[in-house]
């Protein structure tokens, strides 16, 4: 789900809705290569709930002060008599962020704004209005949806996020432009991913890991407004003859396209 052009895992950051997440694992070393291209020296792997490990319904309502926000979340997990399992999660928040009184903006250098002639002193609160720290993009609601269905060796999931946050601008921006023009500076995005997995156990020692996935990400980042589409396929084989020995190898191919980026990612992966 990483965005290849410049921003990486932008769609999974800055969201206060987290109860769809089961575990977060940090994998260090070359074993992370089984997670795909770019995962050379390590990876942070976020595992979400599914219908096999969450049964029932839960609803959450939360609020925060100082860095002000309001959030609501709901999740449902159920298992069918036929053997299938279904999971649904939806979360939404209104993130107002922290005002300038609670999160002061300061710079480490003195400078004079060339547009207004205003003097800004180092390590002092700036003498002009700024947007709330971590305020959501254009004060919009932020959303997260996750659906998962699995049956025997097959599983499929759909994930959608919509969010964004106010931008941390550089000293150069505040020294050359009217600060009133910068209060609306923020970035926004929406991302949707549809994935189909097939993971059969061929024997007690051999397991396959097959996947095909389509991902689309729309980004509004200042003047860099663009869309990136990616199609990804992979086939890995895992061989574990003994409890303490495991060998994995396979092939992954992804094609990510955007107005600024068009590159192919064929990669053979393997770890012992």
N, C-alpha and C positions, 0 to 999 in steps of 0.2 A: 504493500500500500504506500510505500515511499514515493514522493514526488521527485522525479529525476532532474528537473530543470535547475532548481536552485534551493528549494525550501525543505526538502526531506519529509519528515513525518509531521508536517504542519497540521493535518486534519485530526490528529489525536492529541494535540496540545491545547492548553487554555480552556478545557472543558471541565466544569465542576461536577458533571454527572459521571459517576465512576462505578456504580453498583452492578454494571454488566460484567465487570472484570472479576475473574476468579483468582488468578495468580499473575505475578510479574516475575519472570526469571531473567537473570543476567548470565549469558553464556559467554565464556571467555575462551580465546584461542581458536585454532583452525577448525574445531568441530562446528563452529557457527556457520561454516560454508554450506552446510546442508539446508540453511534457511534462505539461500538464494544469492544472486550477484550483489556485491557490495558488502556482504557480511564476512569480511576477511579476517578480522582480528577479534570480533565479538559482536554480540547482538543483544538487544533488550527485547524479550519476547513477551507480549501481552496475550494471555489466554483468557478468553471469555467463557461464561457459562454456556451450557447447552442443556437440552432436555434430559440427558442421561445423568447429569450431576446436580440438577436443580429441579425440584418437584414442588408444585404449589404456586402461590401468588404472593407477591410482596409489593408494597407501595411505600415511598419515602417522600417526605417534604422537608426541605432544609432551607435555612437562611443564614446569611453572614453579615456581620456588622464591620465597620471601618472600611474593609474592602467589601462593599455591599453587594449581595447577590441573593436571589431567590430561585430555588430549584425544586422540581418534582420529578419523580422517577417511578416506573412501574415495570415489573417483570413477571412473566408467567412461564412455567415449565410443566410439561405433561408427557406421560408415556402412554402409548396406545397398546391395546391388546395384540395388535398385529406385529408388535416389536419395534415400531418406529417411535421416535421421540421428537418433540417440538419445543422450541424456546422462542419467546418474544420479549423484547425489551424496548422501552421508549423513555427517553429523558428529555427535559426541556429546562432551560434556565434563562433568567433575566439578570444580566451581570452589569451592574452600574459601576463597579470598580471603586477605587479610593480617590477621594477629592484631593486637591492640592494642599489642603490643611493637614490631611493625614499622611500623604505621601508627597513630600516636597520634591520638586525638581531643582537640582543644583548642578553646576558645572565646576570643573576643576581649574578653569582658566577665566581670567577677566576678558571681556570683549564688548564691543559696541555694535549694536545692530545697525547695519548700513542702510536699512530701509526706513527705520523710525528714528535713528540717532539715540536710542535708549541704551544706557550703560547697564551691563550685567556684571555683578561682582562674583568672584569665585567663592565657592562653599557658602553661598547665601541663597535663600529661596529666590527664584526668578521673579522679577517685578511685573510679570504679565500673566494672563490667564492661560492655563494649559488644560488639555482634556484629562478626564479621570484616568488614573493608572489602571490598566487592564480592563477598561470599559469595553463592552462588546462592540463589534463593528456596527457603526451607525445606530447604536442603541437597540439593535434588533435582538429578538429571541434567538437562542442557539438550540440546536436539536441534535439528538442522536437516536438512531433506530437500528436495532439488530434483530435479525430473524435467522433461526437455524433449524434445519430438519435433517435427521439422520436415520438410516435404516440399514442394519447389517453393515456391509462394507462401504456403503455409499453415504455421503453427507453433502449438504449444500447450505450455503449461508449468504445472506444479503446484509450489507452494512451501509448506512447512510449517515453522514455527519454534515452539519451546517454550522459555521461559527466564524470566529475572527476576533480581533482585539485591536485596541489602539496601538499605534506604532511608537517605538522609542526612536526619536529622531536625533541626528547628530548635531554637534555644536555648529557645524557649517550651515545647517538648515536654519537655525535660530539666529545666526549672525547675518544672514543675507536676505531673509524674507520677513515680512510682517508676521509676528506671532499669531495675530488673529486669523491669518490664512491657514494656520497649521493645526487648529483645534479639531478639524475634521479628518486629520490624517489617520487612517487605520487600514487594516487589510481584512478581507473577508474571503470565504471559500465555501464550497459544497463538494462533497465527494461521495460517490456511490461505487460499491464493489460487489460483484456477483461471482461466487466461486463454487465449483463442483469438485469434490474429492472422491477418490476411489482408493481404499486401503485394504486390499485383501491379504490374508495370511496364507501363503502358498504351502507352508509347512511349519513345523515347530521352530525352525531356525531362519526362515526366509519370509520377509514381509515387503510388499510393494507400497510405494507412496506416489500416487498419480494425482495430478491437479491440472485444471484448466480454469482460468480466471479472466474476467474483464473488469477494468477499473477506469473511471472517468473522474477528473478533478477540474473544477472551475475555480480560478483564483482571480481576485481583484486586489492588486498590490500596488497602490499608487497608480502610476501610468502603465505599469506592466500587467495588463489584464489579459489573461490567456487561459487556454484549456489544454489539458494533457490527457490523452487516452492511452491505455496500455492493455495489451493482450499478453497473457503469460501462460505457459505450459511447462510442466515438469514431470519427470519420471525418475524416481529413486528406488533403489533396492537396498534393503537392510539385511545383513547376514550376521547372525549371532550364534555361533556354534557352542560357545561356553558362556557362562554367566558373566565372566570378567573380560570377554573379548567380543568386539563388535566391529563390523566393517560395513560402511555405507558408500555407495557410489551411484552416479546417475547423470542425468542431463537436464538442463533447464534452459528455456528460451523465452525471452520477452521482447516485445516490440513496443516502445514508448514513443509517441508522436505528439508534438505541440508546435505552434508557430515558431518557437525559439529553439526547439530541440527535436531532433529526429535521430535516434540511435538504436541499434540492435544490441541485445545482450545475450548472445549464446554463451553458455558456460557449462563446463563439465565440473561436477562437484564430487568431493569424496573426503571421507575422514575415517580414521582408525581410532 
